[in-house]
Amino acid sequence: MKKLLPATSTLATLAAEINNAENFARDVLGNMTGHKGECQVRLALDTTAKSPDYRIEFFIYDDIDGEEVAFPQTAGIYRGRGHRAVPYDGKEHDRPWSRAAMRFAEVQQLIGKLMGDGKTRWKSA
């Protein structure tokens, strides 16, 4: 059986391992647009750290005052290589997904950090 990534994996924790982490995070952020910043990304644990598959989740808010997130809803699942959406077949949702997630603003901040980190920015693919 293939070794899984840690359950706490995020783009930030895997940045040193992801091929060209800055560009990878930019592509992820591009797939997160359209949700007005109200979304997050989780990584598939049964994938490679060099180009992990991921899912984008948007937020469903509570009915009382609309301020607390009641639960995240999957908006799409993407292959880490090519950042293309995976057609829904039900099996993708059953994959092991990270417990940790990064919100839209956190991915933006990560990109800014990676831009200033020459080793990560210019890591060869």
C-alpha positions as CSV (number, residue, x, y, z in Angstrom):
1,M,0.0,0.0,0.0
2,K,1.2,3.5,-0.9
3,K,2.3,5.7,2.0
4,L,-0.1,8.5,2.6
5,L,0.8,12.1,3.1
6,P,0.4,13.3,6.7
7,A,-3.3,14.2,7.6
8,T,-2.2,17.7,8.5
9,S,-0.7,18.4,5.0
10,T,-1.4,21.8,3.4
11,L,0.2,23.7,0.6
12,A,2.3,25.5,3.2
13,T,3.5,22.3,4.9
14,L,4.5,20.8,1.6
15,A,5.9,23.9,-0.1
16,A,9.5,22.6,0.1
17,E,8.5,19.4,-1.7
18,I,6.0,20.8,-4.3
19,N,7.5,21.3,-7.8
20,N,7.7,25.1,-8.3
21,A,5.5,25.8,-5.2
22,E,4.8,29.4,-6.1
23,N,3.3,28.5,-9.5
24,F,1.5,25.5,-8.1
25,A,-0.1,27.7,-5.4
26,R,-1.1,30.3,-8.1
27,D,-2.8,27.6,-10.1
28,V,-4.7,26.4,-7.0
29,L,-5.7,30.0,-6.2
30,G,-6.9,30.4,-9.8
31,N,-9.2,27.4,-9.3
32,M,-10.4,29.0,-6.0
33,T,-11.6,32.2,-7.7
34,G,-15.3,32.6,-8.2
35,H,-16.1,31.9,-4.6
36,K,-15.4,35.5,-3.5
37,G,-12.7,34.3,-1.2
38,E,-15.1,32.2,0.7
39,C,-13.4,28.8,0.1
40,Q,-10.6,26.6,1.2
41,V,-8.4,23.9,-0.3
42,R,-7.6,20.4,1.1
43,L,-5.0,18.0,-0.3
44,A,-5.5,14.3,-1.2
45,L,-3.4,12.2,1.1
46,D,-3.0,9.3,-1.5
47,T,-1.1,11.5,-3.9
48,T,2.5,12.7,-4.5
49,A,3.8,15.6,-2.5
50,K,5.4,17.0,-5.7
51,S,2.1,17.7,-7.3
52,P,-0.7,16.8,-4.9
53,D,-4.3,16.4,-6.0
54,Y,-6.7,18.8,-4.2
55,R,-10.3,19.8,-3.7
56,I,-11.8,23.2,-3.4
57,E,-14.6,23.6,-0.9
58,F,-16.9,26.6,-0.6
59,F,-18.7,27.5,2.7
60,I,-22.3,27.0,3.7
61,Y,-23.1,29.3,6.5
62,D,-25.5,28.8,9.4
63,D,-29.2,29.9,9.0
64,I,-29.3,31.9,12.2
65,D,-27.1,34.9,11.5
66,G,-25.2,33.7,8.4
67,E,-21.8,34.4,10.0
68,E,-20.5,31.0,11.1
69,V,-19.5,28.3,8.7
70,A,-21.9,25.4,9.1
71,F,-19.9,23.1,6.8
72,P,-17.8,23.2,3.7
73,Q,-19.2,21.8,0.4
74,T,-17.0,20.4,-2.3
75,A,-16.9,22.7,-5.4
76,G,-14.4,20.7,-7.4
77,I,-11.6,18.2,-7.3
78,Y,-8.4,18.8,-9.3
79,R,-5.4,16.9,-10.4
80,G,-2.2,18.3,-9.1
81,R,-0.6,17.8,-12.5
82,G,-2.3,20.2,-14.9
83,H,-4.8,21.6,-12.4
84,R,-7.7,20.1,-14.4
85,A,-11.0,19.3,-12.7
86,V,-11.8,15.6,-12.2
87,P,-15.3,14.6,-13.5
88,Y,-17.5,13.6,-10.6
89,D,-17.7,9.8,-10.2
90,G,-18.3,9.5,-6.5
91,K,-15.0,7.7,-5.9
92,E,-13.0,10.9,-5.6
93,H,-14.9,12.0,-2.6
94,D,-14.0,8.7,-0.8
95,R,-10.3,9.3,-1.1
96,P,-8.4,10.3,2.1
97,W,-8.3,14.0,2.4
98,S,-6.3,16.2,4.7
99,R,-7.9,17.3,7.9
100,A,-6.1,20.7,7.6
101,A,-7.2,23.2,5.0
102,M,-6.1,26.6,3.8
103,R,-8.5,29.4,3.1
104,F,-8.3,31.7,0.0
105,A,-6.5,34.4,2.0
106,E,-4.0,32.0,3.4
107,V,-3.1,30.7,-0.1
108,Q,-2.6,34.4,-1.2
109,Q,-0.3,34.9,1.8
110,L,1.7,31.7,1.0
111,I,2.2,33.0,-2.6
112,G,3.6,36.2,-1.2
113,K,5.9,34.3,1.1
114,L,7.1,32.1,-1.7
115,M,7.8,35.1,-3.9
116,G,10.3,36.3,-1.3
117,D,11.9,32.8,-0.9
118,G,14.3,32.4,-3.8
119,K,15.0,28.7,-3.1
120,T,11.3,27.7,-3.2
121,R,10.5,30.1,-6.0
122,W,13.1,28.8,-8.4
123,K,12.9,25.2,-7.4
124,S,13.1,23.2,-10.6
125,A,10.2,21.1,-11.8
